[in-house]
Each structure stands twice: as structure tokens, then as C-alpha cells.
Amino acid sequence: QVQLVESGGRLVQAGGSLRLSCAASGLTFSNSAMGWFRQAPGKGREFLAVISMSGNTYYADSVKGRFTISRDNALNTVYLQMSSLKPEDTAVYYCAVRRIGYGLGSTLPSMYNYWGQGTQVTVSS
């Protein structure tokens, strides 16, 4: 079965950087578009970025210029490099597999059918 395991979340000071990883198994990773979302306490799941099979990327306006999504098909891993972190970036961060048939601008959680368990990122002021 498909498994996604996020890692790299931790406590970081405002202005700092962090790289999250998501290791995938049970799927043909190179044929899968991958996305990152986050969910803060009391809020809905927020789209952050998606990367297509060919490496094209799309970002939410809230993170454009600060976050970078990338993938390593040899390692079956997708990354989220985050910089200039702010306290409002505090959330649980999730990676997900985009459903077949959706395009690059897939920003809704319903457009993704497999999810990891999440990794906590806390940004202190």
C-alpha cells in the first residue's frame, strides 16, 4: 500500500530555515505528482506547493518566494525547503499524492488521495 512518511519538522526561530522530507513507498513515485499542505490548530488544511512528474511547480501565494518544492525520483522523496520562517508558519505539515487527472494548479485537499501522518513545525518569535 502507499505510504508517505514526513520528517524534518522541529522548533525553529523566526527568520530561520528548515527542510522537510517526505519518503514515499508503494507507488511509482516518478509517475506521481506530489504536494505539500499544512494545518494549523483550528484551521483547515492549506495548500502550499505541488510538483509534477516532470518537475513543474506551483505555489500558494502565501509561500511563493520563501518555500521551494523539489523531488528526487531516485530516492522516492519530495522535499519542502522553507526559509524566512514566520510564527504563522507554525503547523503540521503534510505531503500528499495528487490524484490522476488533476492539473498543476491542484490546491484542494480532495485532489489528493494519499497522505502522510504529518510533521510538526513550530516557529518561535
N, C-alpha and C positions, 0 to 999 in steps of 0.2 A: 504494500500500500504506500501511498505518497506520504512522506514525512518531511517536514521543514523544521529545522532547529536554528533558532536565532541565538546569537551570542554577542558579547561586547558591550552590553549596557552596564552603566555604573554611574556613580556620583561624579559630577564634573562641575567646575566653576564656570560661571558666565564668561563668555568670550573664548572658552576652550573648544577643543575639537574631540571628535570621537568617531571611530569606525565600527559600524555594526556589520556582522556577517550572518548569512543565512545559508546553511548547508542543506541541500535537497537530496532526496533519495526516492526510489520507487517510481521515477518518471524519466522520460527522455528530456533531460534538462535543456539540451541545446535547441529543442523544439518548443520550449515553453517561454512565454513572456512572463516576467516576474515583476511584482510590485511591492512597495513598502507603504504601510499605513501606520498610524499611531492613534492611541486613545488615551486621553487624559481623564482623570476621575470626574464622573458626572457628565461626560461629553460623549458624543458619538465617535465612530471610527472615522478618522480623517485621512484622505488620500495624500500621499507625499510625492511619490515618483513611480514610474514604470519604465522598464527596459524591454524592448522587443527581442525576438530571437536574433535579429541581425545587429542589435546593439543600439538601435534608435531609442532615444529617451524623451520623456515628457515629465514635467514637474508641476506641482502646485505652485501658485504664485507666492504662497507664504514661505516657501523654502528655496525658491529659484535663486541661484547665485550663492547659496550657503550650503546646500546639500548636493551631493553627486552620487548617482546610482551607477554601478558597474557590475560586470559579471565575468566570471572565469569558468568557461564551459568545461575545461579540463578538470576542475575541482568541484564542479556542480554547485557552485557557490555564487550568490549575489551579495553585493556589498552596498552599504549606505555610508558614505563619508560625510560627516556633519562638521561644520565649522561655524565660528561666531555664534556659539550656542547661547540661548537666552533662557531665563527661567520658564517662560511659556512653552519651551520645547519639552518640558517635563511630561513624560507619558510612558505608556507601554508601547513599544514599537514591534510591529508585526510584519513579516513578509508573507507573500501570497502568490499563488499561481493564477494567472489570468485565464479565464475560460476561453476555449476555442471560439473563434467567430467575432471576437471583440477587437476593436482597433486600438491605436496607440493612446488615444485620449480616454482611456477607461479609468474613470475616477470613482466609481461606485463600488462599495464592498460586494454587492451582488454580482459583479462582473468577474469575481474571483472565486474559485471553488475549493482551494486548499489553503490552509492557514497554519502557521506555526503557533507555538504557545506564547510567544512574545518575550521581549527582554526589556527590563526597566531602565529608563534613562532619567536621571534626576539632575537638574541644573540648578545649582545654588547661586544666589545673588551675592 
